[in-house]
Amino acid sequence: MLPAADLLTCGEATEEALRDHPRPWALHLSTHGDYEEPPQDDREWDEPLLRSRVLLAYANLDPEAGHLTALEASGLDL
């Protein structure tokens, strides 16, 4: 349907690839996401955009590299 589309699968679908890709006409993410409930006594977790995230390639190996938080996504040049 979109012959000129860039398809990133498996290990190619990284946070860095999303950030470095030029402004897309359309962006479709077919992935998993999660949301962490804030601990009752932890003020660091007051920002809900840091608790919502999509899980990208290598998320199960490196939580920092494989998670794109909603806050980080809001800074992408879309």
PDB file of N, CA, C and O in Angstrom:
ATOM      1  N   MET A   1       0.804  -1.196   0.000  1.00  0.00           N
ATOM      2  CA  MET A   1       0.000   0.000   0.000  1.00  0.00           C
ATOM      3  C   MET A   1       0.852   1.267   0.000  1.00  0.00           C
ATOM      4  O   MET A   1       0.464   2.288  -0.567  1.00  0.00           O
ATOM      5  N   LEU A   2       2.005   1.189   0.636  1.00  0.00           N
ATOM      6  CA  LEU A   2       2.912   2.345   0.689  1.00  0.00           C
ATOM      7  C   LEU A   2       4.285   1.892   0.198  1.00  0.00           C
ATOM      8  O   LEU A   2       5.157   1.580   1.009  1.00  0.00           O
ATOM      9  N   PRO A   3       4.486   1.854  -1.114  1.00  0.00           N
ATOM     10  CA  PRO A   3       5.739   1.301  -1.644  1.00  0.00           C
ATOM     11  C   PRO A   3       6.992   2.058  -1.226  1.00  0.00           C
ATOM     12  O   PRO A   3       8.075   1.475  -1.195  1.00  0.00           O
ATOM     13  N   ALA A   4       6.874   3.323  -0.908  1.00  0.00           N
ATOM     14  CA  ALA A   4       8.049   4.105  -0.521  1.00  0.00           C
ATOM     15  C   ALA A   4       8.275   4.106   0.991  1.00  0.00           C
ATOM     16  O   ALA A   4       9.135   4.833   1.489  1.00  0.00           O
ATOM     17  N   ALA A   5       7.516   3.304   1.713  1.00  0.00           N
ATOM     18  CA  ALA A   5       7.607   3.298   3.172  1.00  0.00           C
ATOM     19  C   ALA A   5       8.915   2.663   3.634  1.00  0.00           C
ATOM     20  O   ALA A   5       9.416   1.719   3.024  1.00  0.00           O
ATOM     21  N   ASP A   6       9.449   3.197   4.715  1.00  0.00           N
ATOM     22  CA  ASP A   6      10.600   2.586   5.380  1.00  0.00           C
ATOM     23  C   ASP A   6      10.057   1.653   6.445  1.00  0.00           C
ATOM     24  O   ASP A   6       9.356   2.087   7.359  1.00  0.00           O
ATOM     25  N   LEU A   7      10.374   0.391   6.333  1.00  0.00           N
ATOM     26  CA  LEU A   7       9.883  -0.610   7.270  1.00  0.00           C
ATOM     27  C   LEU A   7      11.033  -1.037   8.165  1.00  0.00           C
ATOM     28  O   LEU A   7      12.025  -1.591   7.692  1.00  0.00           O
ATOM     29  N   LEU A   8      10.899  -0.781   9.445  1.00  0.00           N
ATOM     30  CA  LEU A   8      11.918  -1.169  10.414  1.00  0.00           C
ATOM     31  C   LEU A   8      11.354  -2.314  11.240  1.00  0.00           C
ATOM     32  O   LEU A   8      10.339  -2.154  11.918  1.00  0.00           O
ATOM     33  N   THR A   9      12.006  -3.460  11.185  1.00  0.00           N
ATOM     34  CA  THR A   9      11.531  -4.625  11.925  1.00  0.00           C
ATOM     35  C   THR A   9      12.639  -5.151  12.827  1.00  0.00           C
ATOM     36  O   THR A   9      13.820  -4.858  12.637  1.00  0.00           O
ATOM     37  N   CYS A  10      12.230  -5.920  13.791  1.00  0.00           N
ATOM     38  CA  CYS A  10      13.136  -6.597  14.722  1.00  0.00           C
ATOM     39  C   CYS A  10      14.178  -5.635  15.277  1.00  0.00           C
ATOM     40  O   CYS A  10      13.823  -4.613  15.864  1.00  0.00           O
ATOM     41  N   GLY A  11      15.447  -5.946  15.102  1.00  0.00           N
ATOM     42  CA  GLY A  11      16.522  -5.149  15.672  1.00  0.00           C
ATOM     43  C   GLY A  11      16.688  -3.772  15.069  1.00  0.00           C
ATOM     44  O   GLY A  11      17.420  -2.947  15.616  1.00  0.00           O
ATOM     45  N   GLU A  12      16.024  -3.501  13.949  1.00  0.00           N
ATOM     46  CA  GLU A  12      16.119  -2.176  13.330  1.00  0.00           C
ATOM     47  C   GLU A  12      15.216  -1.149  14.026  1.00  0.00           C
ATOM     48  O   GLU A  12      15.458   0.055  13.934  1.00  0.00           O
ATOM     49  N   ALA A  13      14.207  -1.611  14.700  1.00  0.00           N
ATOM     50  CA  ALA A  13      13.206  -0.728  15.305  1.00  0.00           C
ATOM     51  C   ALA A  13      13.686  -0.240  16.669  1.00  0.00           C
ATOM     52  O   ALA A  13      13.180  -0.663  17.708  1.00  0.00           O
ATOM     53  N   THR A  14      14.654   0.642  16.645  1.00  0.00           N
ATOM     54  CA  THR A  14      15.236   1.155  17.879  1.00  0.00           C
ATOM     55  C   THR A  14      14.801   2.601  18.125  1.00  0.00           C
ATOM     56  O   THR A  14      14.293   3.277  17.231  1.00  0.00           O
ATOM     57  N   GLU A  15      15.010   3.041  19.331  1.00  0.00           N
ATOM     58  CA  GLU A  15      14.722   4.428  19.686  1.00  0.00           C
ATOM     59  C   GLU A  15      15.582   5.376  18.850  1.00  0.00           C
ATOM     60  O   GLU A  15      15.112   6.423  18.405  1.00  0.00           O
ATOM     61  N   GLU A  16      16.828   5.006  18.643  1.00  0.00           N
ATOM     62  CA  GLU A  16      17.743   5.837  17.846  1.00  0.00           C
ATOM     63  C   GLU A  16      17.239   5.958  16.404  1.00  0.00           C
ATOM     64  O   GLU A  16      17.291   7.042  15.823  1.00  0.00           O
ATOM     65  N   ALA A  17      16.755   4.863  15.827  1.00  0.00           N
ATOM     66  CA  ALA A  17      16.243   4.897  14.455  1.00  0.00           C
ATOM     67  C   ALA A  17      15.035   5.819  14.351  1.00  0.00           C
ATOM     68  O   ALA A  17      14.886   6.536  13.361  1.00  0.00           O
ATOM     69  N   LEU A  18      14.177   5.808  15.356  1.00  0.00           N
ATOM     70  CA  LEU A  18      13.023   6.714  15.370  1.00  0.00           C
ATOM     71  C   LEU A  18      13.462   8.165  15.455  1.00  0.00           C
ATOM     72  O   LEU A  18      12.941   9.028  14.749  1.00  0.00           O
ATOM     73  N   ARG A  19      14.418   8.421  16.321  1.00  0.00           N
ATOM     74  CA  ARG A  19      14.881   9.789  16.541  1.00  0.00           C
ATOM     75  C   ARG A  19      15.636  10.337  15.326  1.00  0.00           C
ATOM     76  O   ARG A  19      15.531  11.523  15.013  1.00  0.00           O
ATOM     77  N   ASP A  20      16.396   9.474  14.644  1.00  0.00           N
ATOM     78  CA  ASP A  20      17.238   9.921  13.538  1.00  0.00           C
ATOM     79  C   ASP A  20      16.521   9.944  12.195  1.00  0.00           C
ATOM     80  O   ASP A  20      17.056  10.477  11.223  1.00  0.00           O
ATOM     81  N   HIS A  21      15.331   9.382  12.123  1.00  0.00           N
ATOM     82  CA  HIS A  21      14.604   9.331  10.855  1.00  0.00           C
ATOM     83  C   HIS A  21      14.078  10.726  10.523  1.00  0.00           C
ATOM     84  O   HIS A  21      13.580  11.428  11.403  1.00  0.00           O
ATOM     85  N   PRO A  22      14.188  11.130   9.254  1.00  0.00           N
ATOM     86  CA  PRO A  22      13.632  12.439   8.895  1.00  0.00           C
ATOM     87  C   PRO A  22      12.124  12.469   9.112  1.00  0.00           C
ATOM     88  O   PRO A  22      11.474  11.425   9.163  1.00  0.00           O
ATOM     89  N   ARG A  23      11.591  13.638   9.235  1.00  0.00           N
ATOM     90  CA  ARG A  23      10.165  13.822   9.530  1.00  0.00           C
ATOM     91  C   ARG A  23       9.296  12.957   8.610  1.00  0.00           C
ATOM     92  O   ARG A  23       9.271  13.173   7.399  1.00  0.00           O
ATOM     93  N   PRO A  24       8.584  11.977   9.184  1.00  0.00           N
ATOM     94  CA  PRO A  24       7.770  11.093   8.344  1.00  0.00           C
ATOM     95  C   PRO A  24       6.427  11.732   7.975  1.00  0.00           C
ATOM     96  O   PRO A  24       5.883  12.552   8.715  1.00  0.00           O
ATOM     97  N   TRP A  25       5.918  11.336   6.825  1.00  0.00           N
ATOM     98  CA  TRP A  25       4.580  11.763   6.416  1.00  0.00           C
ATOM     99  C   TRP A  25       3.537  11.072   7.297  1.00  0.00           C
ATOM    100  O   TRP A  25       2.524  11.664   7.668  1.00  0.00           O
ATOM    101  N   ALA A  26       3.808   9.815   7.618  1.00  0.00           N
ATOM    102  CA  ALA A  26       2.954   9.039   8.520  1.00  0.00           C
ATOM    103  C   ALA A  26       3.860   8.129   9.333  1.00  0.00           C
ATOM    104  O   ALA A  26       4.912   7.697   8.861  1.00  0.00           O
ATOM    105  N   LEU A  27       3.447   7.846  10.539  1.00  0.00           N
ATOM    106  CA  LEU A  27       4.215   6.959  11.408  1.00  0.00           C
ATOM    107  C   LEU A  27       3.255   5.951  12.017  1.00  0.00           C
ATOM    108  O   LEU A  27       2.247   6.319  12.619  1.00  0.00           O
ATOM    109  N   HIS A  28       3.581   4.680  11.853  1.00  0.00           N
ATOM    110  CA  HIS A  28       2.761   3.620  12.441  1.00  0.00           C
ATOM    111  C   HIS A  28       3.682   2.759  13.283  1.00  0.00           C
ATOM    112  O   HIS A  28       4.670   2.227  12.776  1.00  0.00           O
ATOM    113  N   LEU A  29       3.372   2.617  14.555  1.00  0.00           N
ATOM    114  CA  LEU A  29       4.140   1.761  15.454  1.00  0.00           C
ATOM    115  C   LEU A  29       3.276   0.563  15.817  1.00  0.00           C
ATOM    116  O   LEU A  29       2.189   0.710  16.376  1.00  0.00           O
ATOM    117  N   SER A  30       3.763  -0.599  15.499  1.00  0.00           N
ATOM    118  CA  SER A  30       3.085  -1.825  15.880  1.00  0.00           C
ATOM    119  C   SER A  30       3.981  -2.498  16.913  1.00  0.00           C
ATOM    120  O   SER A  30       4.889  -3.254  16.567  1.00  0.00           O
ATOM    121  N   THR A  31       3.717  -2.219  18.158  1.00  0.00           N
ATOM    122  CA  THR A  31       4.608  -2.662  19.226  1.00  0.00           C
ATOM    123  C   THR A  31       3.804  -2.818  20.511  1.00  0.00           C
ATOM    124  O   THR A  31       2.581  -2.676  20.512  1.00  0.00           O
ATOM    125  N   HIS A  32       4.476  -3.099  21.562  1.00  0.00           N
ATOM    126  CA  HIS A  32       3.849  -3.180  22.879  1.00  0.00           C
ATOM    127  C   HIS A  32       4.174  -1.903  23.646  1.00  0.00           C
ATOM    128  O   HIS A  32       5.123  -1.188  23.321  1.00  0.00           O
ATOM    129  N   GLY A  33       3.394  -1.641  24.636  1.00  0.00           N
ATOM    130  CA  GLY A  33       3.637  -0.511  25.509  1.00  0.00           C
ATOM    131  C   GLY A  33       3.310  -0.894  26.938  1.00  0.00           C
ATOM    132  O   GLY A  33       2.719  -1.944  27.193  1.00  0.00           O
ATOM    133  N   ASP A  34       3.692  -0.050  27.852  1.00  0.00           N
ATOM    134  CA  ASP A  34       3.301  -0.285  29.237  1.00  0.00           C
ATOM    135  C   ASP A  34       3.215   1.025  29.999  1.00  0.00           C
ATOM    136  O   ASP A  34       3.619   2.083  29.516  1.00  0.00           O
ATOM    137  N   TYR A  35       2.687   0.922  31.176  1.00  0.00           N
ATOM    138  CA  TYR A  35       2.503   2.077  32.059  1.00  0.00           C
ATOM    139  C   TYR A  35       2.804   1.620  33.470  1.00  0.00           C
ATOM    140  O   TYR A  35       2.235   0.637  33.944  1.00  0.00           O
ATOM    141  N   GLU A  36       3.685   2.321  34.136  1.00  0.00           N
ATOM    142  CA  GLU A  36       4.035   1.979  35.510  1.00  0.00           C
ATOM    143  C   GLU A  36       3.236   2.840  36.469  1.00  0.00           C
ATOM    144  O   GLU A  36       3.226   4.067  36.365  1.00  0.00           O
ATOM    145  N   GLU A  37       2.577   2.191  37.390  1.00  0.00           N
ATOM    146  CA  GLU A  37       1.891   2.928  38.455  1.00  0.00           C
ATOM    147  C   GLU A  37       2.953   3.557  39.353  1.00  0.00           C
ATOM    148  O   GLU A  37       3.957   2.916  39.662  1.00  0.00           O
ATOM    149  N   PRO A  38       2.743   4.800  39.774  1.00  0.00           N
ATOM    150  CA  PRO A  38       3.757   5.439  40.635  1.00  0.00           C
ATOM    151  C   PRO A  38       3.733   4.854  42.037  1.00  0.00           C
ATOM    152  O   PRO A  38       2.663   4.582  42.583  1.00  0.00           O
ATOM    153  N   PRO A  39       4.910   4.659  42.619  1.00  0.00           N
ATOM    154  CA  PRO A  39       4.952   4.244  44.020  1.00  0.00           C
ATOM    155  C   PRO A  39       4.318   5.329  44.891  1.00  0.00           C
ATOM    156  O   PRO A  39       4.424   6.516  44.581  1.00  0.00           O
ATOM    157  N   GLN A  40       3.683   4.939  45.939  1.00  0.00           N
ATOM    158  CA  GLN A  40       2.982   5.877  46.812  1.00  0.00           C
ATOM    159  C   GLN A  40       3.906   6.909  47.431  1.00  0.00           C
ATOM    160  O   GLN A  40       3.499   8.051  47.643  1.00  0.00           O
ATOM    161  N   ASP A  41       5.133   6.532  47.721  1.00  0.00           N
ATOM    162  CA  ASP A  41       6.032   7.429  48.457  1.00  0.00           C
ATOM    163  C   ASP A  41       7.189   7.970  47.611  1.00  0.00           C
ATOM    164  O   ASP A  41       8.173   8.453  48.173  1.00  0.00           O
ATOM    165  N   ASP A  42       7.102   7.905  46.284  1.00  0.00           N
ATOM    166  CA  ASP A  42       8.222   8.315  45.437  1.00  0.00           C
ATOM    167  C   ASP A  42       7.827   9.529  44.603  1.00  0.00           C
ATOM    168  O   ASP A  42       7.029   9.396  43.675  1.00  0.00           O
ATOM    169  N   ARG A  43       8.355  10.689  44.905  1.00  0.00           N
ATOM    170  CA  ARG A  43       8.031  11.931  44.189  1.00  0.00           C
ATOM    171  C   ARG A  43       8.674  11.985  42.805  1.00  0.00           C
ATOM    172  O   ARG A  43       8.230  12.748  41.946  1.00  0.00           O
ATOM    173  N   GLU A  44       9.725  11.174  42.578  1.00  0.00           N
ATOM    174  CA  GLU A  44      10.387  11.163  41.274  1.00  0.00           C
ATOM    175  C   GLU A  44       9.411  10.752  40.165  1.00  0.00           C
ATOM    176  O   GLU A  44       9.587  11.144  39.011  1.00  0.00           O
ATOM    177  N   TRP A  45       8.409   9.986  40.499  1.00  0.00           N
ATOM    178  CA  TRP A  45       7.480   9.443  39.511  1.00  0.00           C
ATOM    179  C   TRP A  45       6.246  10.316  39.334  1.00  0.00           C
ATOM    180  O   TRP A  45       5.212   9.824  38.881  1.00  0.00           O
ATOM    181  N   ASP A  46       6.323  11.580  39.675  1.00  0.00           N
ATOM    182  CA  ASP A  46       5.166  12.458  39.533  1.00  0.00           C
ATOM    183  C   ASP A  46       4.812  12.740  38.076  1.00  0.00           C
ATOM    184  O   ASP A  46       3.681  13.137  37.798  1.00  0.00           O
ATOM    185  N   GLU A  47       5.727  12.550  37.150  1.00  0.00           N
ATOM    186  CA  GLU A  47       5.502  12.869  35.748  1.00  0.00           C
ATOM    187  C   GLU A  47       4.941  11.647  35.003  1.00  0.00           C
ATOM    188  O   GLU A  47       5.681  10.696  34.751  1.00  0.00           O
ATOM    189  N   PRO A  48       3.648  11.658  34.647  1.00  0.00           N
ATOM    190  CA  PRO A  48       3.058  10.493  33.974  1.00  0.00           C
ATOM    191  C   PRO A  48       3.659  10.228  32.595  1.00  0.00           C
ATOM    192  O   PRO A  48       3.615   9.091  32.124  1.00  0.00           O
ATOM    193  N   LEU A  49       4.219  11.246  31.934  1.00  0.00           N
ATOM    194  CA  LEU A  49       4.823  11.027  30.625  1.00  0.00           C
ATOM    195  C   LEU A  49       6.105  10.197  30.712  1.00  0.00           C
ATOM    196  O   LEU A  49       6.577   9.680  29.699  1.00  0.00           O
ATOM    197  N   LEU A  50       6.666  10.066  31.906  1.00  0.00           N
ATOM    198  CA  LEU A  50       7.833   9.201  32.098  1.00  0.00           C
ATOM    199  C   LEU A  50       7.420   7.770  32.417  1.00  0.00           C
ATOM    200  O   LEU A  50       8.237   6.856  32.311  1.00  0.00           O
ATOM    201  N   ARG A  51       6.179   7.566  32.801  1.00  0.00           N
ATOM    202  CA  ARG A  51       5.700   6.226  33.145  1.00  0.00           C
ATOM    203  C   ARG A  51       5.039   5.517  31.965  1.00  0.00           C
ATOM    204  O   ARG A  51       4.912   4.293  31.980  1.00  0.00           O
ATOM    205  N   SER A  52       4.618   6.260  30.948  1.00  0.00           N
ATOM    206  CA  SER A  52       4.016   5.676  29.744  1.00  0.00           C
ATOM    207  C   SER A  52       5.107   5.509  28.709  1.00  0.00           C
ATOM    208  O   SER A  52       5.888   6.429  28.468  1.00  0.00           O
ATOM    209  N   ARG A  53       5.165   4.334  28.094  1.00  0.00           N
ATOM    210  CA  ARG A  53       6.230   4.117  27.116  1.00  0.00           C
ATOM    211  C   ARG A  53       5.861   3.005  26.144  1.00  0.00           C
ATOM    212  O   ARG A  53       5.036   2.137  26.432  1.00  0.00           O
ATOM    213  N   VAL A  54       6.507   3.065  24.978  1.00  0.00           N
ATOM    214  CA  VAL A  54       6.402   1.972  24.019  1.00  0.00           C
ATOM    215  C   VAL A  54       7.687   1.165  24.109  1.00  0.00           C
ATOM    216  O   VAL A  54       8.759   1.704  24.385  1.00  0.00           O
ATOM    217  N   LEU A  55       7.562  -0.127  23.874  1.00  0.00           N
ATOM    218  CA  LEU A  55       8.703  -1.031  23.959  1.00  0.00           C
ATOM    219  C   LEU A  55       9.193  -1.325  22.548  1.00  0.00           C
ATOM    220  O   LEU A  55       8.442  -1.822  21.710  1.00  0.00           O
ATOM    221  N   LEU A  56      10.441  -1.018  22.299  1.00  0.00           N
ATOM    222  CA  LEU A  56      11.037  -1.175  20.974  1.00  0.00           C
ATOM    223  C   LEU A  56      12.031  -2.334  20.990  1.00  0.00           C
ATOM    224  O   LEU A  56      12.072  -3.113  21.943  1.00  0.00           O
ATOM    225  N   ALA A  57      12.822  -2.440  19.939  1.00  0.00           N
ATOM    226  CA  ALA A  57      13.819  -3.509  19.855  1.00  0.00           C
ATOM    227  C   ALA A  57      14.738  -3.470  21.068  1.00  0.00           C
ATOM    228  O   ALA A  57      15.135  -2.399  21.529  1.00  0.00           O
ATOM    229  N   TYR A  58      15.062  -4.620  21.564  1.00  0.00           N
ATOM    230  CA  TYR A  58      15.984  -4.810  22.679  1.00  0.00           C
ATOM    231  C   TYR A  58      15.436  -4.321  24.018  1.00  0.00           C
ATOM    232  O   TYR A  58      16.200  -4.191  24.974  1.00  0.00           O
ATOM    233  N   ALA A  59      14.154  -4.052  24.111  1.00  0.00           N
ATOM    234  CA  ALA A  59      13.578  -3.576  25.372  1.00  0.00           C
ATOM    235  C   ALA A  59      13.780  -4.591  26.489  1.00  0.00           C
ATOM    236  O   ALA A  59      13.940  -4.212  27.650  1.00  0.00           O
ATOM    237  N   ASN A  60      13.774  -5.872  26.152  1.00  0.00           N
ATOM    238  CA  ASN A  60      13.966  -6.886  27.185  1.00  0.00           C
ATOM    239  C   ASN A  60      15.433  -7.025  27.601  1.00  0.00           C
ATOM    240  O   ASN A  60      15.725  -7.634  28.631  1.00  0.00           O
ATOM    241  N   LEU A  61      16.361  -6.466  26.812  1.00  0.00           N
ATOM    242  CA  LEU A  61      17.782  -6.550  27.143  1.00  0.00           C
ATOM    243  C   LEU A  61      18.317  -5.294  27.805  1.00  0.00           C
ATOM    244  O   LEU A  61      19.163  -5.370  28.696  1.00  0.00           O
ATOM    245  N   ASP A  62      17.829  -4.143  27.375  1.00  0.00           N
ATOM    246  CA  ASP A  62      18.331  -2.866  27.887  1.00  0.00           C
ATOM    247  C   ASP A  62      17.170  -1.897  28.051  1.00  0.00           C
ATOM    248  O   ASP A  62      16.760  -1.264  27.078  1.00  0.00           O
ATOM    249  N   PRO A  63      16.632  -1.767  29.256  1.00  0.00           N
ATOM    250  CA  PRO A  63      15.469  -0.911  29.474  1.00  0.00           C
ATOM    251  C   PRO A  63      15.672   0.533  29.043  1.00  0.00           C
ATOM    252  O   PRO A  63      14.718   1.190  28.626  1.00  0.00           O
ATOM    253  N   GLU A  64      16.880   1.032  29.133  1.00  0.00           N
ATOM    254  CA  GLU A  64      17.118   2.417  28.739  1.00  0.00           C
ATOM    255  C   GLU A  64      17.074   2.581  27.223  1.00  0.00           C
ATOM    256  O   GLU A  64      16.553   3.581  26.729  1.00  0.00           O
ATOM    257  N   ALA A  65      17.609   1.622  26.481  1.00  0.00           N
ATOM    258  CA  ALA A  65      17.686   1.741  25.031  1.00  0.00           C
ATOM    259  C   ALA A  65      16.402   1.295  24.346  1.00  0.00           C
ATOM    260  O   ALA A  65      16.089   1.777  23.258  1.00  0.00           O
ATOM    261  N   GLY A  66      15.664   0.397  24.953  1.00  0.00           N
ATOM    262  CA  GLY A  66      14.513  -0.174  24.284  1.00  0.00           C
ATOM    263  C   GLY A  66      13.174   0.426  24.648  1.00  0.00           C
ATOM    264  O   GLY A  66      12.140  -0.035  24.166  1.00  0.00           O
ATOM    265  N   HIS A  67      13.172   1.442  25.487  1.00  0.00           N
ATOM    266  CA  HIS A  67      11.930   2.078  25.910  1.00  0.00           C
ATOM    267  C   HIS A  67      11.901   3.517  25.423  1.00  0.00           C
ATOM    268  O   HIS A  67      12.844   4.278  25.638  1.00  0.00           O
ATOM    269  N   LEU A  68      10.815   3.876  24.768  1.00  0.00           N
ATOM    270  CA  LEU A  68      10.609   5.260  24.365  1.00  0.00           C
ATOM    271  C   LEU A  68       9.466   5.805  25.204  1.00  0.00           C
ATOM    272  O   LEU A  68       8.313   5.419  25.014  1.00  0.00           O
ATOM    273  N   THR A  69       9.780   6.696  26.124  1.00  0.00           N
ATOM    274  CA  THR A  69       8.741   7.233  26.994  1.00  0.00           C
ATOM    275  C   THR A  69       7.867   8.222  26.225  1.00  0.00           C
ATOM    276  O   THR A  69       8.262   8.734  25.178  1.00  0.00           O
ATOM    277  N   ALA A  70       6.700   8.475  26.750  1.00  0.00           N
ATOM    278  CA  ALA A  70       5.808   9.456  26.138  1.00  0.00           C
ATOM    279  C   ALA A  70       6.461  10.833  26.117  1.00  0.00           C
ATOM    280  O   ALA A  70       6.246  11.609  25.186  1.00  0.00           O
ATOM    281  N   LEU A  71       7.253  11.137  27.132  1.00  0.00           N
ATOM    282  CA  LEU A  71       7.958  12.415  27.165  1.00  0.00           C
ATOM    283  C   LEU A  71       8.977  12.501  26.024  1.00  0.00           C
ATOM    284  O   LEU A  71       9.080  13.528  25.352  1.00  0.00           O
ATOM    285  N   GLU A  72       9.733  11.407  25.810  1.00  0.00           N
ATOM    286  CA  GLU A  72      10.694  11.389  24.710  1.00  0.00           C
ATOM    287  C   GLU A  72       9.976  11.466  23.358  1.00  0.00           C
ATOM    288  O   GLU A  72      10.432  12.163  22.452  1.00  0.00           O
ATOM    289  N   ALA A  73       8.862  10.757  23.225  1.00  0.00           N
ATOM    290  CA  ALA A  73       8.103  10.776  21.977  1.00  0.00           C
ATOM    291  C   ALA A  73       7.576  12.168  21.671  1.00  0.00           C
ATOM    292  O   ALA A  73       7.471  12.547  20.504  1.00  0.00           O
ATOM    293  N   SER A  74       7.248  12.926  22.693  1.00  0.00           N
ATOM    294  CA  SER A  74       6.729  14.282  22.467  1.00  0.00           C
ATOM    295  C   SER A  74       7.804  15.206  21.887  1.00  0.00           C
ATOM    296  O   SER A  74       7.484  16.257  21.331  1.00  0.00           O
ATOM    297  N   GLY A  75       9.072  14.819  22.016  1.00  0.00           N
ATOM    298  CA  GLY A  75      10.156  15.621  21.476  1.00  0.00           C
ATOM    299  C   GLY A  75      10.598  15.221  20.083  1.00  0.00           C
ATOM    300  O   GLY A  75      11.483  15.858  19.512  1.00  0.00           O
ATOM    301  N   LEU A  76       9.991  14.162  19.512  1.00  0.00           N
ATOM    302  CA  LEU A  76      10.345  13.742  18.162  1.00  0.00           C
ATOM    303  C   LEU A  76       9.852  14.756  17.142  1.00  0.00           C
ATOM    304  O   LEU A  76       8.811  15.386  17.335  1.00  0.00           O
ATOM    305  N   ASP A  77      10.592  14.911  16.069  1.00  0.00           N
ATOM    306  CA  ASP A  77      10.207  15.843  15.007  1.00  0.00           C
ATOM    307  C   ASP A  77       9.212  15.147  14.085  1.00  0.00           C
ATOM    308  O   ASP A  77       9.582  14.619  13.036  1.00  0.00           O
ATOM    309  N   LEU A  78       7.963  15.154  14.486  1.00  0.00           N
ATOM    310  CA  LEU A  78       6.912  14.523  13.691  1.00  0.00           C
ATOM    311  C   LEU A  78       6.138  15.591  13.007  1.00  0.00           C
ATOM    312  O   LEU A  78       5.193  15.297  12.275  1.00  0.00           O
TER     313      LEU A  78
END
